[in-house]
Protein backbone atom coordinates (compact mmCIF):
# COMPACT_ATOMS: atom_id res chain seq x y z
CA UNK A 1 0.00 0.00 0.00
CA UNK A 2 1.67 3.24 -1.09
CA UNK A 3 0.84 5.34 1.96
CA UNK A 4 3.50 7.15 3.89
CA UNK A 5 3.46 7.37 7.70
CA UNK A 6 5.15 10.78 7.64
CA UNK A 7 6.46 13.34 5.17
CA UNK A 8 10.16 12.47 5.60
CA UNK A 9 10.10 8.84 4.50
CA UNK A 10 8.09 6.96 1.92
CA UNK A 11 7.42 3.51 3.33
CA UNK A 12 5.13 0.81 2.06
CA UNK A 13 2.55 -0.23 4.62
CA UNK A 14 1.93 -3.96 4.68
CA UNK A 15 -0.85 -5.19 6.94
CA UNK A 16 -0.15 -8.32 8.93
CA UNK A 17 -2.20 -11.43 9.66
CA UNK A 18 -5.98 -10.83 9.56
CA UNK A 19 -5.90 -7.02 9.69
CA UNK A 20 -7.84 -4.65 7.45
CA UNK A 21 -7.19 -0.98 6.72
CA UNK A 22 -10.51 0.82 6.29
CA UNK A 23 -11.38 4.39 5.34
CA UNK A 24 -14.67 5.52 6.83
CA UNK A 25 -16.36 8.18 4.71
CA UNK A 26 -16.69 11.43 6.65
CA UNK A 27 -20.19 12.35 7.73
CA UNK A 28 -19.57 15.92 8.79
CA UNK A 29 -22.53 18.27 8.79
CA UNK A 30 -26.18 17.52 8.73
CA UNK A 31 -27.71 14.56 6.95
CA UNK A 32 -31.19 13.48 5.85
CA UNK A 33 -33.18 10.43 6.84
CA UNK A 34 -34.82 8.34 4.13
CA UNK A 35 -38.07 10.16 4.97
CA UNK A 36 -36.49 13.56 4.31
CA UNK A 37 -36.05 14.66 7.92
CA UNK A 38 -32.92 16.80 8.45
CA UNK A 39 -30.70 15.41 11.22
CA UNK A 40 -28.26 18.01 12.60
CA UNK A 41 -24.57 17.18 12.98
CA UNK A 42 -24.87 17.61 16.75
CA UNK A 43 -27.51 14.87 17.10
CA UNK A 44 -26.36 11.95 19.24
CA UNK A 45 -26.74 8.57 17.58
CA UNK A 46 -26.72 5.45 19.73
CA UNK A 47 -24.62 2.41 19.00
CA UNK A 48 -24.68 2.36 15.24
CA UNK A 49 -22.75 0.23 12.78
CA UNK A 50 -20.95 2.02 9.97
CA UNK A 51 -19.81 1.26 6.42
CA UNK A 52 -16.23 1.76 5.31
CA UNK A 53 -14.08 1.09 2.24
CA UNK A 54 -11.29 -1.49 2.49
CA UNK A 55 -7.94 -0.06 1.34
CA UNK A 56 -5.67 -2.91 2.40
CA UNK A 57 -5.77 -6.46 3.74
CA UNK A 58 -3.31 -8.70 5.56
CA UNK A 59 -2.12 -11.98 4.06
CA UNK A 60 -4.39 -14.13 6.29
CA UNK A 61 -7.63 -12.35 5.38
CA UNK A 62 -10.00 -14.82 3.70
CA UNK A 63 -13.29 -13.16 2.75
CA UNK A 64 -12.60 -9.44 2.39
CA UNK A 65 -10.87 -7.92 -0.65
CA UNK A 66 -9.49 -4.45 -1.33
CA UNK A 67 -12.32 -2.31 -2.68
CA UNK A 68 -15.08 -4.04 -0.68
CA UNK A 69 -17.35 -2.05 1.63
CA UNK A 70 -17.57 -3.51 5.11
CA UNK A 71 -20.03 -3.04 7.96
CA UNK A 72 -18.47 -2.74 11.42
CA UNK A 73 -18.80 -1.11 14.84
CA UNK A 74 -16.62 2.04 14.69
CA UNK A 75 -16.49 2.34 18.49
CA UNK A 76 -14.51 -0.91 18.75
CA UNK A 77 -11.80 -0.06 16.19
CA UNK A 78 -8.35 1.46 16.40
CA UNK A 79 -7.54 4.64 14.49
CA UNK A 80 -4.28 5.52 12.79
CA UNK A 81 -3.34 8.79 11.12
CA UNK A 82 -1.32 8.66 7.90
CA UNK A 83 -0.45 11.91 6.12
CA UNK A 84 -3.22 13.76 7.93
CA UNK A 85 -5.90 11.21 7.01
CA UNK A 86 -7.56 8.99 9.62
CA UNK A 87 -7.93 5.28 8.89
CA UNK A 88 -9.25 2.37 10.94
CA UNK A 89 -7.37 -0.87 11.58
CA UNK A 90 -9.48 -3.90 12.46
CA UNK A 91 -9.52 -7.67 12.43
CA UNK A 92 -11.47 -9.49 9.78
CA UNK A 93 -13.61 -11.12 12.49
CA UNK A 94 -14.87 -7.64 13.52
CA UNK A 95 -16.61 -7.22 10.15
CA UNK A 96 -20.37 -7.88 10.27
CA UNK A 97 -21.09 -7.78 6.51
CA UNK A 98 -19.40 -7.20 3.15
CA UNK A 99 -20.86 -5.30 0.21
CA UNK A 100 -19.05 -6.07 -3.04
CA UNK A 101 -19.69 -6.61 -6.72
CA UNK A 102 -18.73 -10.29 -6.42
CA UNK A 103 -21.82 -12.50 -6.54
CA UNK A 104 -20.41 -15.66 -4.94
CA UNK A 105 -22.96 -15.71 -2.13
CA UNK A 106 -25.18 -13.30 -0.31
CA UNK A 107 -28.59 -12.41 1.00
CA UNK A 108 -29.97 -10.93 -2.21
CA UNK A 109 -29.97 -7.43 -0.68
CA UNK A 110 -28.33 -4.59 -2.60
CA UNK A 111 -27.07 -1.18 -1.51
PyMOL commands that place a pseudoatom at each C-alpha (Angstrom):
pseudoatom trace, name=CA, resn=UNK, resi=1, chain=A, elem=C, hetatm=0, pos=[0.000, 0.000, 0.000]
pseudoatom trace, name=CA, resn=UNK, resi=2, chain=A, elem=C, hetatm=0, pos=[1.674, 3.242, -1.094]
pseudoatom trace, name=CA, resn=UNK, resi=3, chain=A, elem=C, hetatm=0, pos=[0.843, 5.335, 1.960]
pseudoatom trace, name=CA, resn=UNK, resi=4, chain=A, elem=C, hetatm=0, pos=[3.501, 7.146, 3.893]
pseudoatom trace, name=CA, resn=UNK, resi=5, chain=A, elem=C, hetatm=0, pos=[3.461, 7.372, 7.703]
pseudoatom trace, name=CA, resn=UNK, resi=6, chain=A, elem=C, hetatm=0, pos=[5.149, 10.780, 7.644]
pseudoatom trace, name=CA, resn=UNK, resi=7, chain=A, elem=C, hetatm=0, pos=[6.457, 13.337, 5.165]
pseudoatom trace, name=CA, resn=UNK, resi=8, chain=A, elem=C, hetatm=0, pos=[10.156, 12.469, 5.597]
pseudoatom trace, name=CA, resn=UNK, resi=9, chain=A, elem=C, hetatm=0, pos=[10.101, 8.839, 4.503]
pseudoatom trace, name=CA, resn=UNK, resi=10, chain=A, elem=C, hetatm=0, pos=[8.091, 6.964, 1.916]
pseudoatom trace, name=CA, resn=UNK, resi=11, chain=A, elem=C, hetatm=0, pos=[7.422, 3.510, 3.333]
pseudoatom trace, name=CA, resn=UNK, resi=12, chain=A, elem=C, hetatm=0, pos=[5.134, 0.807, 2.056]
pseudoatom trace, name=CA, resn=UNK, resi=13, chain=A, elem=C, hetatm=0, pos=[2.549, -0.227, 4.624]
pseudoatom trace, name=CA, resn=UNK, resi=14, chain=A, elem=C, hetatm=0, pos=[1.932, -3.964, 4.683]
pseudoatom trace, name=CA, resn=UNK, resi=15, chain=A, elem=C, hetatm=0, pos=[-0.853, -5.186, 6.938]
pseudoatom trace, name=CA, resn=UNK, resi=16, chain=A, elem=C, hetatm=0, pos=[-0.149, -8.317, 8.927]
pseudoatom trace, name=CA, resn=UNK, resi=17, chain=A, elem=C, hetatm=0, pos=[-2.199, -11.425, 9.662]
pseudoatom trace, name=CA, resn=UNK, resi=18, chain=A, elem=C, hetatm=0, pos=[-5.982, -10.832, 9.560]
pseudoatom trace, name=CA, resn=UNK, resi=19, chain=A, elem=C, hetatm=0, pos=[-5.899, -7.024, 9.694]
pseudoatom trace, name=CA, resn=UNK, resi=20, chain=A, elem=C, hetatm=0, pos=[-7.837, -4.646, 7.446]
pseudoatom trace, name=CA, resn=UNK, resi=21, chain=A, elem=C, hetatm=0, pos=[-7.187, -0.977, 6.720]
pseudoatom trace, name=CA, resn=UNK, resi=22, chain=A, elem=C, hetatm=0, pos=[-10.510, 0.821, 6.294]
pseudoatom trace, name=CA, resn=UNK, resi=23, chain=A, elem=C, hetatm=0, pos=[-11.385, 4.390, 5.338]
pseudoatom trace, name=CA, resn=UNK, resi=24, chain=A, elem=C, hetatm=0, pos=[-14.666, 5.517, 6.825]
pseudoatom trace, name=CA, resn=UNK, resi=25, chain=A, elem=C, hetatm=0, pos=[-16.356, 8.185, 4.710]
pseudoatom trace, name=CA, resn=UNK, resi=26, chain=A, elem=C, hetatm=0, pos=[-16.693, 11.426, 6.650]
pseudoatom trace, name=CA, resn=UNK, resi=27, chain=A, elem=C, hetatm=0, pos=[-20.186, 12.349, 7.735]
pseudoatom trace, name=CA, resn=UNK, resi=28, chain=A, elem=C, hetatm=0, pos=[-19.574, 15.922, 8.789]
pseudoatom trace, name=CA, resn=UNK, resi=29, chain=A, elem=C, hetatm=0, pos=[-22.529, 18.265, 8.787]
pseudoatom trace, name=CA, resn=UNK, resi=30, chain=A, elem=C, hetatm=0, pos=[-26.182, 17.517, 8.728]
pseudoatom trace, name=CA, resn=UNK, resi=31, chain=A, elem=C, hetatm=0, pos=[-27.712, 14.558, 6.948]
pseudoatom trace, name=CA, resn=UNK, resi=32, chain=A, elem=C, hetatm=0, pos=[-31.185, 13.481, 5.849]
pseudoatom trace, name=CA, resn=UNK, resi=33, chain=A, elem=C, hetatm=0, pos=[-33.176, 10.433, 6.842]
pseudoatom trace, name=CA, resn=UNK, resi=34, chain=A, elem=C, hetatm=0, pos=[-34.821, 8.335, 4.131]
pseudoatom trace, name=CA, resn=UNK, resi=35, chain=A, elem=C, hetatm=0, pos=[-38.073, 10.162, 4.970]
pseudoatom trace, name=CA, resn=UNK, resi=36, chain=A, elem=C, hetatm=0, pos=[-36.490, 13.564, 4.309]
pseudoatom trace, name=CA, resn=UNK, resi=37, chain=A, elem=C, hetatm=0, pos=[-36.054, 14.665, 7.920]
pseudoatom trace, name=CA, resn=UNK, resi=38, chain=A, elem=C, hetatm=0, pos=[-32.922, 16.799, 8.449]
pseudoatom trace, name=CA, resn=UNK, resi=39, chain=A, elem=C, hetatm=0, pos=[-30.698, 15.413, 11.223]
pseudoatom trace, name=CA, resn=UNK, resi=40, chain=A, elem=C, hetatm=0, pos=[-28.263, 18.013, 12.599]
pseudoatom trace, name=CA, resn=UNK, resi=41, chain=A, elem=C, hetatm=0, pos=[-24.569, 17.180, 12.976]
pseudoatom trace, name=CA, resn=UNK, resi=42, chain=A, elem=C, hetatm=0, pos=[-24.872, 17.614, 16.749]
pseudoatom trace, name=CA, resn=UNK, resi=43, chain=A, elem=C, hetatm=0, pos=[-27.510, 14.866, 17.104]
pseudoatom trace, name=CA, resn=UNK, resi=44, chain=A, elem=C, hetatm=0, pos=[-26.365, 11.948, 19.242]
pseudoatom trace, name=CA, resn=UNK, resi=45, chain=A, elem=C, hetatm=0, pos=[-26.743, 8.568, 17.579]
pseudoatom trace, name=CA, resn=UNK, resi=46, chain=A, elem=C, hetatm=0, pos=[-26.716, 5.452, 19.735]
pseudoatom trace, name=CA, resn=UNK, resi=47, chain=A, elem=C, hetatm=0, pos=[-24.621, 2.408, 18.998]
pseudoatom trace, name=CA, resn=UNK, resi=48, chain=A, elem=C, hetatm=0, pos=[-24.683, 2.364, 15.240]
pseudoatom trace, name=CA, resn=UNK, resi=49, chain=A, elem=C, hetatm=0, pos=[-22.749, 0.230, 12.785]
pseudoatom trace, name=CA, resn=UNK, resi=50, chain=A, elem=C, hetatm=0, pos=[-20.948, 2.022, 9.969]
pseudoatom trace, name=CA, resn=UNK, resi=51, chain=A, elem=C, hetatm=0, pos=[-19.813, 1.258, 6.420]
pseudoatom trace, name=CA, resn=UNK, resi=52, chain=A, elem=C, hetatm=0, pos=[-16.228, 1.762, 5.308]
pseudoatom trace, name=CA, resn=UNK, resi=53, chain=A, elem=C, hetatm=0, pos=[-14.080, 1.094, 2.241]
pseudoatom trace, name=CA, resn=UNK, resi=54, chain=A, elem=C, hetatm=0, pos=[-11.288, -1.487, 2.486]
pseudoatom trace, name=CA, resn=UNK, resi=55, chain=A, elem=C, hetatm=0, pos=[-7.944, -0.064, 1.338]
pseudoatom trace, name=CA, resn=UNK, resi=56, chain=A, elem=C, hetatm=0, pos=[-5.668, -2.915, 2.404]
pseudoatom trace, name=CA, resn=UNK, resi=57, chain=A, elem=C, hetatm=0, pos=[-5.768, -6.462, 3.743]
pseudoatom trace, name=CA, resn=UNK, resi=58, chain=A, elem=C, hetatm=0, pos=[-3.308, -8.700, 5.556]
pseudoatom trace, name=CA, resn=UNK, resi=59, chain=A, elem=C, hetatm=0, pos=[-2.115, -11.982, 4.064]
pseudoatom trace, name=CA, resn=UNK, resi=60, chain=A, elem=C, hetatm=0, pos=[-4.393, -14.133, 6.286]
pseudoatom trace, name=CA, resn=UNK, resi=61, chain=A, elem=C, hetatm=0, pos=[-7.633, -12.349, 5.383]
pseudoatom trace, name=CA, resn=UNK, resi=62, chain=A, elem=C, hetatm=0, pos=[-10.003, -14.817, 3.699]
pseudoatom trace, name=CA, resn=UNK, resi=63, chain=A, elem=C, hetatm=0, pos=[-13.288, -13.158, 2.754]
pseudoatom trace, name=CA, resn=UNK, resi=64, chain=A, elem=C, hetatm=0, pos=[-12.599, -9.441, 2.389]
pseudoatom trace, name=CA, resn=UNK, resi=65, chain=A, elem=C, hetatm=0, pos=[-10.873, -7.919, -0.651]
pseudoatom trace, name=CA, resn=UNK, resi=66, chain=A, elem=C, hetatm=0, pos=[-9.487, -4.445, -1.335]
pseudoatom trace, name=CA, resn=UNK, resi=67, chain=A, elem=C, hetatm=0, pos=[-12.322, -2.305, -2.681]
pseudoatom trace, name=CA, resn=UNK, resi=68, chain=A, elem=C, hetatm=0, pos=[-15.081, -4.035, -0.680]
pseudoatom trace, name=CA, resn=UNK, resi=69, chain=A, elem=C, hetatm=0, pos=[-17.352, -2.052, 1.630]
pseudoatom trace, name=CA, resn=UNK, resi=70, chain=A, elem=C, hetatm=0, pos=[-17.569, -3.512, 5.107]
pseudoatom trace, name=CA, resn=UNK, resi=71, chain=A, elem=C, hetatm=0, pos=[-20.032, -3.038, 7.960]
pseudoatom trace, name=CA, resn=UNK, resi=72, chain=A, elem=C, hetatm=0, pos=[-18.473, -2.736, 11.421]
pseudoatom trace, name=CA, resn=UNK, resi=73, chain=A, elem=C, hetatm=0, pos=[-18.795, -1.107, 14.844]
pseudoatom trace, name=CA, resn=UNK, resi=74, chain=A, elem=C, hetatm=0, pos=[-16.620, 2.045, 14.694]
pseudoatom trace, name=CA, resn=UNK, resi=75, chain=A, elem=C, hetatm=0, pos=[-16.487, 2.338, 18.487]
pseudoatom trace, name=CA, resn=UNK, resi=76, chain=A, elem=C, hetatm=0, pos=[-14.511, -0.910, 18.750]
pseudoatom trace, name=CA, resn=UNK, resi=77, chain=A, elem=C, hetatm=0, pos=[-11.804, -0.059, 16.188]
pseudoatom trace, name=CA, resn=UNK, resi=78, chain=A, elem=C, hetatm=0, pos=[-8.353, 1.462, 16.396]
pseudoatom trace, name=CA, resn=UNK, resi=79, chain=A, elem=C, hetatm=0, pos=[-7.544, 4.641, 14.495]
pseudoatom trace, name=CA, resn=UNK, resi=80, chain=A, elem=C, hetatm=0, pos=[-4.282, 5.518, 12.787]
pseudoatom trace, name=CA, resn=UNK, resi=81, chain=A, elem=C, hetatm=0, pos=[-3.341, 8.793, 11.120]
pseudoatom trace, name=CA, resn=UNK, resi=82, chain=A, elem=C, hetatm=0, pos=[-1.318, 8.657, 7.900]
pseudoatom trace, name=CA, resn=UNK, resi=83, chain=A, elem=C, hetatm=0, pos=[-0.451, 11.912, 6.116]
pseudoatom trace, name=CA, resn=UNK, resi=84, chain=A, elem=C, hetatm=0, pos=[-3.224, 13.764, 7.930]
pseudoatom trace, name=CA, resn=UNK, resi=85, chain=A, elem=C, hetatm=0, pos=[-5.904, 11.206, 7.009]
pseudoatom trace, name=CA, resn=UNK, resi=86, chain=A, elem=C, hetatm=0, pos=[-7.558, 8.991, 9.618]
pseudoatom trace, name=CA, resn=UNK, resi=87, chain=A, elem=C, hetatm=0, pos=[-7.929, 5.282, 8.894]
pseudoatom trace, name=CA, resn=UNK, resi=88, chain=A, elem=C, hetatm=0, pos=[-9.246, 2.370, 10.945]
pseudoatom trace, name=CA, resn=UNK, resi=89, chain=A, elem=C, hetatm=0, pos=[-7.373, -0.872, 11.582]
pseudoatom trace, name=CA, resn=UNK, resi=90, chain=A, elem=C, hetatm=0, pos=[-9.483, -3.898, 12.462]
pseudoatom trace, name=CA, resn=UNK, resi=91, chain=A, elem=C, hetatm=0, pos=[-9.517, -7.669, 12.433]
pseudoatom trace, name=CA, resn=UNK, resi=92, chain=A, elem=C, hetatm=0, pos=[-11.471, -9.494, 9.775]
pseudoatom trace, name=CA, resn=UNK, resi=93, chain=A, elem=C, hetatm=0, pos=[-13.607, -11.117, 12.488]
pseudoatom trace, name=CA, resn=UNK, resi=94, chain=A, elem=C, hetatm=0, pos=[-14.872, -7.645, 13.518]
pseudoatom trace, name=CA, resn=UNK, resi=95, chain=A, elem=C, hetatm=0, pos=[-16.611, -7.220, 10.146]
pseudoatom trace, name=CA, resn=UNK, resi=96, chain=A, elem=C, hetatm=0, pos=[-20.366, -7.877, 10.266]
pseudoatom trace, name=CA, resn=UNK, resi=97, chain=A, elem=C, hetatm=0, pos=[-21.091, -7.776, 6.506]
pseudoatom trace, name=CA, resn=UNK, resi=98, chain=A, elem=C, hetatm=0, pos=[-19.403, -7.205, 3.154]
pseudoatom trace, name=CA, resn=UNK, resi=99, chain=A, elem=C, hetatm=0, pos=[-20.856, -5.301, 0.205]
pseudoatom trace, name=CA, resn=UNK, resi=100, chain=A, elem=C, hetatm=0, pos=[-19.049, -6.072, -3.044]
pseudoatom trace, name=CA, resn=UNK, resi=101, chain=A, elem=C, hetatm=0, pos=[-19.695, -6.611, -6.720]
pseudoatom trace, name=CA, resn=UNK, resi=102, chain=A, elem=C, hetatm=0, pos=[-18.731, -10.289, -6.422]
pseudoatom trace, name=CA, resn=UNK, resi=103, chain=A, elem=C, hetatm=0, pos=[-21.823, -12.503, -6.541]
pseudoatom trace, name=CA, resn=UNK, resi=104, chain=A, elem=C, hetatm=0, pos=[-20.408, -15.655, -4.944]
pseudoatom trace, name=CA, resn=UNK, resi=105, chain=A, elem=C, hetatm=0, pos=[-22.956, -15.707, -2.134]
pseudoatom trace, name=CA, resn=UNK, resi=106, chain=A, elem=C, hetatm=0, pos=[-25.185, -13.300, -0.307]
pseudoatom trace, name=CA, resn=UNK, resi=107, chain=A, elem=C, hetatm=0, pos=[-28.594, -12.407, 0.996]
pseudoatom trace, name=CA, resn=UNK, resi=108, chain=A, elem=C, hetatm=0, pos=[-29.974, -10.928, -2.208]
pseudoatom trace, name=CA, resn=UNK, resi=109, chain=A, elem=C, hetatm=0, pos=[-29.971, -7.429, -0.682]
pseudoatom trace, name=CA, resn=UNK, resi=110, chain=A, elem=C, hetatm=0, pos=[-28.327, -4.593, -2.598]
pseudoatom trace, name=CA, resn=UNK, resi=111, chain=A, elem=C, hetatm=0, pos=[-27.066, -1.184, -1.508]
for i in range(1, 111): cmd.bond("trace and resi %d" % i, "trace and resi %d" % (i + 1))
show_as sticks, trace
zoom trace
